């Protein structure tokens, strides 16, 4: 254990977060997402939900301030009747952790899959909410 590192952040996830550079993307995938078949690097976080992981990650991970939308969600497929209230939770977490409104892009399902395949890593969670997948684009840490 280390001081200041949230307990939800495994050594493997911490290593990946450190390796990532500006503009690299990280996918937090729900339990239905085909993470293993889409990932360059797969990190298992079964048993954890995305909101608590997002909150822990954003304590360490700056969002890209140079792009219009550093977050992306999988848009609901036409005709699906699902509860997307988890998206509001994400917005609250981003505001709380960054002090800024969440700037989110909605991607069509297959565009989301395509982008996920290009991501630096995918974190497979046990999240049960549908359409809970989120992509985070890493920013830079400015000199203090």
N, CA, C and O of each residue as an XYZ file, in Angstrom:
576
protein
N       0.834     -1.181      0.000
C       0.000      0.000      0.000
C       0.882      1.249      0.000
O       2.017      1.246      0.475
N       0.316      2.295     -0.545
C       1.016      3.574     -0.598
C       0.119      4.661     -0.035
O      -1.104      4.520     -0.024
N       0.709      5.715      0.419
C      -0.039      6.866      0.905
C      -0.603      7.614     -0.303
O       0.106      7.869     -1.276
N      -1.885      7.959     -0.225
C      -2.492      8.783     -1.265
C      -3.024      8.039     -2.468
O      -3.643      8.650     -3.339
N      -2.801      6.739     -2.544
C      -3.319      5.955     -3.666
C      -4.624      5.306     -3.205
O      -4.623      4.568     -2.219
N      -5.734      5.563     -3.893
C      -7.002      4.942     -3.498
C      -6.890      3.414     -3.500
O      -6.230      2.839     -4.365
N      -7.532      2.766     -2.539
C      -7.443      1.308     -2.402
C      -7.988      0.552     -3.610
O      -7.588     -0.588     -3.847
N      -8.878      1.151     -4.367
C      -9.431      0.494     -5.550
C      -8.426      0.393     -6.693
O      -8.610     -0.402     -7.614
N      -7.368      1.192     -6.637
C      -6.365      1.197     -7.703
C      -5.367      0.076     -7.441
O      -4.548      0.150     -6.525
N      -5.453     -0.957     -8.263
C      -4.547     -2.101     -8.116
C      -3.156     -1.728     -8.615
O      -3.006     -0.750     -9.347
N      -2.134     -2.495     -8.230
C      -0.790     -2.225     -8.758
C      -0.754     -2.239    -10.286
O      -0.067     -1.422    -10.898
N      -1.492     -3.167    -10.902
C      -1.528     -3.250    -12.359
C      -2.156     -1.993    -12.969
O      -1.647     -1.461    -13.955
N      -3.252     -1.525    -12.389
C      -3.899     -0.316    -12.901
C      -3.018      0.904    -12.674
O      -2.922      1.761    -13.552
N      -2.383      0.998    -11.536
C      -1.483      2.119    -11.253
C      -0.350      2.166    -12.278
O       0.001      3.238    -12.772
N       0.216      1.014    -12.592
C       1.289      0.938    -13.592
C       0.803      1.464    -14.946
O       1.501      2.241    -15.598
N      -0.382      1.044    -15.365
C      -0.924      1.482    -16.651
C      -1.186      2.985    -16.649
O      -0.858      3.673    -17.616
N      -1.774      3.500    -15.568
C      -2.023      4.938    -15.486
C      -0.721      5.733    -15.589
O      -0.682      6.794    -16.212
N       0.349      5.211    -14.973
C       1.659      5.869    -15.046
C       2.262      5.790    -16.447
O       2.908      6.737    -16.897
N       2.057      4.680    -17.134
C       2.617      4.505    -18.473
C       1.942      5.390    -19.510
O       2.578      5.818    -20.473
N       0.675      5.662    -19.320
C      -0.088      6.415    -20.310
C       0.455      7.836    -20.443
O       0.891      8.456    -19.473
N       0.412      8.321    -21.670
C       0.839      9.680    -21.943
C      -0.326     10.548    -22.379
O      -1.458     10.082    -22.509
N      -0.028     11.815    -22.602
C      -1.041     12.779    -23.018
C      -1.746     12.311    -24.286
O      -1.106     12.007    -25.292
N      -3.064     12.258    -24.223
C      -3.864     11.849    -25.377
C      -4.204     10.375    -25.405
O      -5.093      9.962    -26.150
N      -3.512      9.565    -24.604
C      -3.869      8.144    -24.523
C      -5.241      8.007    -23.875
O      -5.653      8.847    -23.075
N      -5.937      6.938    -24.231
C      -7.283      6.741    -23.716
C      -7.400      5.466    -22.892
O      -6.739      4.462    -23.155
N      -8.263      5.544    -21.889
C      -8.550      4.444    -20.982
C     -10.050      4.202    -21.021
O     -10.838      5.139    -20.894
N     -10.444      2.949    -21.196
C     -11.855      2.584    -21.200
C     -12.196      1.925    -19.872
O     -11.506      1.007    -19.428
N     -13.263      2.399    -19.245
C     -13.842      1.717    -18.099
C     -15.091      1.035    -18.644
O     -16.050      1.701    -19.033
N     -15.074     -0.297    -18.671
C     -16.152     -1.024    -19.333
C     -17.071     -1.707    -18.338
O     -16.644     -2.176    -17.283
N     -18.347     -1.749    -18.702
C     -19.318     -2.427    -17.862
C     -19.210     -3.938    -18.064
O     -18.447     -4.410    -18.906
N     -19.983     -4.683    -17.282
C     -19.896     -6.137    -17.306
C     -20.330     -6.777    -18.611
O     -20.001     -7.938    -18.854
N     -21.057     -6.064    -19.460
C     -21.512     -6.606    -20.741
C     -20.547     -6.333    -21.890
O     -20.670     -6.933    -22.958
N     -19.599     -5.441    -21.682
C     -18.701     -5.022    -22.761
C     -17.735     -6.147    -23.122
O     -17.243     -6.833    -22.225
N     -17.447     -6.360    -24.412
C     -16.499     -7.395    -24.831
C     -15.044     -6.959    -24.618
O     -14.277     -6.831    -25.572
N     -14.684     -6.739    -23.370
C     -13.380     -6.164    -23.024
C     -12.212     -7.033    -23.476
O     -11.257     -6.524    -24.063
N     -12.272     -8.328    -23.213
C     -11.134     -9.202    -23.528
C     -10.836     -9.238    -25.025
O      -9.672     -9.305    -25.419
N     -11.863     -9.194    -25.853
C     -11.629     -9.272    -27.292
C     -11.288     -7.916    -27.912
O     -10.903     -7.854    -29.079
N     -11.422     -6.840    -27.152
C     -11.154     -5.510    -27.682
C      -9.881     -4.868    -27.122
O      -9.409     -3.869    -27.664
N      -9.330     -5.420    -26.062
C      -8.254     -4.741    -25.332
C      -6.862     -5.042    -25.867
O      -6.532     -6.186    -26.180
N      -6.049     -3.987    -25.965
C      -4.608     -4.143    -26.155
C      -4.016     -4.583    -24.818
O      -3.198     -5.501    -24.746
N      -4.461     -3.890    -23.754
C      -4.090     -4.221    -22.377
C      -5.397     -4.337    -21.610
O      -6.218     -3.420    -21.630
N      -5.589     -5.460    -20.937
C      -6.816     -5.688    -20.175
C      -6.499     -5.716    -18.690
O      -5.600     -6.428    -18.245
N      -7.245     -4.938    -17.938
C      -7.114     -4.927    -16.486
C      -8.456     -5.355    -15.915
O      -9.486     -4.762    -16.235
N      -8.450     -6.376    -15.076
C      -9.684     -6.882    -14.472
C      -9.938     -6.150    -13.156
O      -9.067     -6.069    -12.290
N     -11.147     -5.624    -13.031
C     -11.604     -5.009    -11.779
C     -13.004     -5.526    -11.480
O     -13.902     -4.767    -11.115
N     -13.168     -6.834    -11.644
C     -14.452     -7.462    -11.374
C     -14.856     -7.185     -9.930
O     -14.012     -7.122     -9.036
N     -16.138     -7.024     -9.720
C     -16.625     -6.768     -8.376
C     -16.678     -5.299     -8.027
O     -17.183     -4.929     -6.968
N     -16.166     -4.465     -8.899
C     -16.206     -3.020     -8.668
C     -17.085     -2.371     -9.727
O     -17.147     -2.825    -10.870
N     -17.767     -1.298     -9.325
C     -18.566     -0.528    -10.259
C     -17.754      0.588    -10.878
O     -16.701      0.961    -10.361
N     -18.234      1.112    -11.966
C     -17.510      2.177    -12.650
C     -17.495      3.482    -11.854
O     -16.445      4.121    -11.798
N     -18.591      3.913    -11.237
C     -18.507      5.200    -10.523
C     -17.402      5.263     -9.475
O     -16.676      6.255     -9.407
N     -17.263      4.227     -8.663
C     -16.211      4.279     -7.645
C     -14.807      4.200     -8.256
O     -13.870      4.804     -7.734
N     -14.662      3.465     -9.348
C     -13.359      3.436    -10.040
C     -13.057      4.780    -10.688
O     -11.927      5.265    -10.626
N     -14.066      5.381    -11.307
C     -13.877      6.687    -11.929
C     -13.441      7.705    -10.881
O     -12.533      8.502    -11.118
N     -14.088      7.672     -9.736
C     -13.729      8.597     -8.660
C     -12.285      8.382     -8.206
O     -11.551      9.347     -7.992
N     -11.882      7.133     -8.059
C     -10.510      6.823     -7.633
C      -9.493      7.216     -8.706
O      -8.456      7.800     -8.392
N      -9.779      6.905     -9.945
C      -8.852      7.205    -11.042
C      -8.658      8.712    -11.198
O      -7.539      9.176    -11.414
N      -9.745      9.475    -11.090
C      -9.636     10.917    -11.286
C      -8.885     11.623    -10.167
O      -8.601     12.816    -10.274
N      -8.559     10.913     -9.103
C      -7.679     11.478     -8.078
C      -6.239     11.515     -8.569
O      -5.414     12.256     -8.036
N      -5.937     10.705     -9.595
C      -4.574     10.553    -10.092
C      -4.400     10.962    -11.552
O      -3.282     11.220    -11.997
N      -5.479     11.019    -12.282
C      -5.483     11.063    -13.743
C      -6.083     12.379    -14.234
O      -7.276     12.613    -14.044
N      -5.277     13.246    -14.864
C      -5.836     14.486    -15.408
C      -6.560     14.220    -16.723
O      -6.088     13.440    -17.551
N      -7.697     14.865    -16.911
C      -8.386     14.773    -18.200
C      -7.764     15.771    -19.165
O      -7.280     16.828    -18.761
N      -7.785     15.418    -20.447
C      -7.156     16.254    -21.479
C      -7.880     17.594    -21.606
O      -9.058     17.642    -21.959
N      -7.176     18.658    -21.318
C      -7.749     19.994    -21.372
C      -7.668     20.609    -22.761
O      -8.197     21.698    -22.986
N      -7.009     19.922    -23.702
C      -6.806     20.478    -25.031
C      -7.771     19.946    -26.081
O      -7.666     20.299    -27.256
N      -8.701     19.107    -25.672
C      -9.705     18.601    -26.606
C     -11.076     19.065    -26.126
O     -11.279     19.342    -24.944
N     -12.002     19.142    -27.062
C     -13.341     19.624    -26.724
C     -14.059     18.684    -25.757
O     -14.750     19.138    -24.845
N     -13.896     17.368    -25.955
C     -14.592     16.388    -25.125
C     -13.637     15.258    -24.723
O     -13.428     14.327    -25.500
N     -13.056     15.328    -23.521
C     -12.112     14.301    -23.079
C     -12.770     13.023    -22.551
O     -12.081     12.087    -22.145
N     -14.100     12.989    -22.557
C     -14.847     11.818    -22.112
C     -15.783     11.377    -23.228
O     -16.318     12.202    -23.970
N     -15.976     10.061    -23.338
C     -16.913      9.545    -24.342
C     -17.737      8.422    -23.734
O     -17.241      7.601    -22.963
N     -19.007      8.412    -24.105
C     -19.938      7.368    -23.683
C     -20.501      6.675    -24.912
O     -20.542      7.251    -25.999
N     -20.935      5.428    -24.729
C     -21.627      4.715    -25.794
C     -23.080      5.179    -25.799
O     -23.794      5.008    -24.810
N     -23.513      5.762    -26.906
C     -24.882      6.246    -27.015
C     -25.849      5.055    -27.035
O     -25.496      3.958    -27.465
N     -27.046      5.294    -26.570
C     -28.084      4.263    -26.517
C     -28.519      3.913    -27.937
O     -28.782      4.800    -28.749
N     -28.592      2.632    -28.225
C     -29.059      2.158    -29.524
C     -30.542      2.501    -29.646
O     -31.314      2.298    -28.708
N     -30.928      3.019    -30.801
C     -32.321      3.394    -31.044
C     -33.237      2.209    -30.728
O     -33.026      1.091    -31.197
N     -34.246      2.488    -29.930
C     -35.212      1.456    -29.555
C     -34.958      0.836    -28.198
O     -35.867      0.252    -27.608
N     -33.721      0.952    -27.682
C     -33.432      0.421    -26.346
C     -34.054      1.338    -25.300
O     -33.929      2.560    -25.373
N     -34.713      0.739    -24.346
C     -35.289      1.483    -23.227
C     -34.444      1.171    -21.997
O     -34.663      0.161    -21.329
N     -33.488      2.032    -21.702
C     -32.579      1.790    -20.582
C     -32.467      3.026    -19.704
O     -32.739      4.147    -20.134
N     -32.068      2.797    -18.488
C     -31.836      3.859    -17.520
C     -30.383      4.314    -17.661
O     -29.463      3.536    -17.408
N     -30.176      5.551    -18.057
C     -28.820      6.082    -18.209
C     -28.489      7.069    -17.086
O     -27.667      7.967    -17.270
N     -29.118      6.904    -15.943
C     -28.856      7.823    -14.828
C     -27.410      7.746    -14.342
O     -26.929      8.676    -13.695
N     -26.715      6.655    -14.644
C     -25.305      6.543    -14.260
C     -24.486      7.660    -14.920
O     -23.470      8.087    -14.372
N     -24.920      8.130    -16.083
C     -24.218      9.215    -16.762
C     -24.211     10.480    -15.904
O     -23.210     11.194    -15.854
N     -25.323     10.755    -15.234
C     -25.393     11.911    -14.337
C     -24.413     11.744    -13.170
O     -23.800     12.711    -12.716
N     -24.277     10.514    -12.698
C     -23.309     10.230    -11.622
C     -21.893     10.542    -12.108
O     -21.099     11.140    -11.381
N     -21.581     10.134    -13.345
C     -20.264     10.443    -13.915
C     -20.038     11.958    -13.939
O     -18.963     12.436    -13.576
N     -21.055     12.706    -14.368
C     -20.923     14.160    -14.433
C     -20.646     14.742    -13.048
O     -19.828     15.651    -12.908
N     -21.323     14.223    -12.033
C     -21.103     14.687    -10.660
C     -19.682     14.390    -10.203
O     -19.036     15.233     -9.579
N     -19.201     13.198    -10.511
C     -17.843     12.802    -10.106
C     -16.810     13.688    -10.789
O     -15.875     14.163    -10.144
N     -16.972     13.912    -12.087
C     -16.025     14.755    -12.821
C     -16.018     16.166    -12.243
O     -14.949     16.740    -12.034
N     -17.179     16.725    -11.984
C     -17.259     18.063    -11.401
C     -16.586     18.096    -10.033
O     -15.834     19.021     -9.724
N     -16.859     17.089     -9.224
C     -16.274     17.034     -7.879
C     -14.754     16.899     -7.933
O     -14.050     17.566     -7.174
N     -14.245     16.055     -8.808
C     -12.807     15.775     -8.867
C     -12.019     16.823     -9.624
O     -10.865     17.083     -9.282
N     -12.611     17.439    -10.654
C     -11.847     18.364    -11.498
C     -12.253     19.819    -11.308
O     -11.510     20.726    -11.682
N     -13.421     20.045    -10.732
C     -13.926     21.402    -10.594
C     -14.503     21.951    -11.880
O     -14.827     23.135    -11.962
N     -14.638     21.086    -12.905
C     -15.163     21.526    -14.195
C     -16.308     20.624    -14.624
O     -16.390     19.461    -14.231
N     -17.194     21.192    -15.442
C     -18.284     20.406    -16.007
C     -17.698     19.305    -16.898
O     -16.685     19.505    -17.568
N     -18.348     18.154    -16.892
C     -17.921     17.043    -17.749
C     -18.237     17.384    -19.201
O     -19.371     17.726    -19.535
N     -17.237     17.288    -20.048
C     -17.423     17.512    -21.484
C     -17.429     16.138    -22.146
O     -16.378     15.522    -22.326
N     -18.625     15.662    -22.510
C     -18.819     14.276    -22.916
C     -19.276     14.175    -24.363
O     -20.155     14.910    -24.814
N     -18.655     13.245    -25.076
C     -19.029     12.917    -26.441
C     -19.845     11.627    -26.415
O     -19.496     10.688    -25.699
N     -20.925     11.575    -27.186
C     -21.699     10.344    -27.329
C     -21.312      9.683    -28.644
O     -21.364     10.303    -29.706
N     -20.921      8.411    -28.556
C     -20.500      7.663    -29.737
C     -21.487      6.544    -30.039
O     -21.954      5.855    -29.131
N     -21.796      6.371    -31.299
C     -22.610      5.243    -31.742
C     -21.903      3.957    -31.317
O     -20.675      3.919    -31.240
N     -22.666      2.920    -31.044
C     -22.139      1.668    -30.474
C     -20.886      1.161    -31.180
O     -19.871      0.921    -30.526
N     -20.936      0.994    -32.502
C     -19.789      0.420    -33.200
C     -18.626      1.404    -33.299
O     -17.476      0.975    -33.399
N     -18.891      2.706    -33.272
C     -17.819      3.691    -33.194
C     -17.134      3.612    -31.831
O     -15.916      3.757    -31.729
N     -17.929      3.381    -30.787
C     -17.355      3.214    -29.455
C     -16.440      1.988    -29.430
O     -15.326      2.052    -28.908
N     -16.912      0.870    -29.995
C     -16.094     -0.348    -30.040
C     -14.784     -0.098    -30.789
O     -13.714     -0.522    -30.353
N     -14.889      0.594    -31.919
C     -13.701      0.886    -32.735
C     -12.695      1.720    -31.928
O     -11.495      1.446    -31.939
N     -13.197      2.718    -31.244
C     -12.308      3.581    -30.450
C     -11.734      2.822    -29.258
O     -10.576      3.027    -28.894
N     -12.529      1.952    -28.653
C     -12.055      1.151    -27.519
C     -10.898      0.250    -27.940
O      -9.961      0.041    -27.170
N     -10.959     -0.276    -29.146
C      -9.875     -1.141    -29.635
C      -8.561     -0.379    -29.768
O      -7.487     -0.977    -29.712
N      -8.643      0.937    -29.942
C      -7.446      1.767    -30.071
C      -6.959      2.305    -28.730
O      -5.882      2.896    -28.653
N      -7.744      2.105    -27.676
C      -7.391      2.644    -26.362
C      -6.126      1.988    -25.826
O      -5.793      0.860    -26.192
N      -5.434      2.702    -24.966
C      -4.231      2.166    -24.342
C      -4.568      0.927    -23.520
O      -3.841     -0.066    -23.550
N      -5.681      0.994    -22.783
C      -6.089     -0.138    -21.953
C      -7.590     -0.092    -21.721
O      -8.229      0.955    -21.832
N      -8.131     -1.258    -21.396
C      -9.527     -1.386    -21.001
C      -9.563     -1.978    -19.604
O      -8.916     -2.985    -19.316
N     -10.334     -1.329    -18.743
C     -10.545     -1.825    -17.389
C     -11.920     -2.480    -17.374
O     -12.940     -1.801    -17.499
N     -11.945     -3.802    -17.221
C     -13.198     -4.558    -17.190
C     -13.727     -4.581    -15.764
O     -13.068     -5.081    -14.852
N     -14.919     -4.035    -15.583
C     -15.507     -3.944    -14.247
C     -16.702     -4.886    -14.127
O     -17.097     -5.555    -15.081
N     -17.249     -4.911    -12.941
C     -18.463     -5.677    -12.694
C     -19.705     -4.810    -12.766
O     -20.771     -5.211    -12.297
N     -19.579     -3.623    -13.349
C     -20.710     -2.693    -13.427
C     -21.893     -3.344    -14.150
O     -21.741     -3.880    -15.247
N     -23.069     -3.290    -13.524
C     -24.246     -3.930    -14.112
C     -25.147     -2.968    -14.880
O     -26.037     -3.417    -15.603
N     -24.943     -1.673    -14.746
C     -25.760     -0.718    -15.499
C     -25.442     -0.834    -16.984
O     -24.279     -0.947    -17.372
N     -26.485     -0.807    -17.812
C     -26.263     -0.834    -19.254
C     -25.800      0.543    -19.731
O     -26.142      1.565    -19.137
N     -25.026      0.554    -20.798
C     -24.487      1.785    -21.382
C     -23.673      2.574    -20.356
O     -23.704      3.804    -20.338
N     -22.954      1.860    -19.516
C     -22.136      2.499    -18.488
C     -20.691      2.694    -18.938
O     -19.911      3.322    -18.221
N     -20.316      2.178    -20.096
C     -18.943      2.287    -20.598
C     -18.549      3.751    -20.772
O     -19.346      4.576    -21.219
N     -17.307      4.054    -20.412
C     -16.818      5.422    -20.564
C     -15.342      5.399    -20.968
O     -14.559      4.582    -20.483
N     -14.990      6.307    -21.859
C     -13.602      6.478    -22.295
C     -13.079      7.782    -21.705
O     -13.739      8.819    -21.771
N     -11.874      7.710    -21.124
C     -11.206      8.884    -20.561
C      -9.954      9.179    -21.371
O      -9.148      8.281    -21.614
N      -9.781     10.428    -21.791
C      -8.564     10.838    -22.517
C      -7.654     11.543    -21.529
O      -8.047     12.520    -20.893
N      -6.425     11.037    -21.406
C      -5.479     11.567    -20.427
C      -4.925     12.918    -20.857
O      -4.602     13.142    -22.023
N      -4.829     13.802    -19.887
C      -4.252     15.121    -20.094
C      -2.840     15.211    -19.567
O      -2.176     14.197    -19.355
N      -2.398     16.401    -19.363
C      -1.048     16.644    -18.846
C      -1.133     17.227    -17.445
O      -2.106     17.883    -17.075
N      -0.094     16.967    -16.690
C       0.042     17.561    -15.367
C       0.953     18.762    -15.528
O       2.103     18.633    -15.948
N       0.430     19.927    -15.190
C       1.216     21.149    -15.357
C       2.164     21.341    -14.175
O       1.925     20.845    -13.075
N       3.235     22.068    -14.433
C       4.210     22.366    -13.372
C       3.542     23.181    -12.286
O       2.773     24.102    -12.562
N       3.841     22.839    -11.069
C       3.246     23.534     -9.929
C       4.147     24.653     -9.457
O       3.812     25.354     -8.502
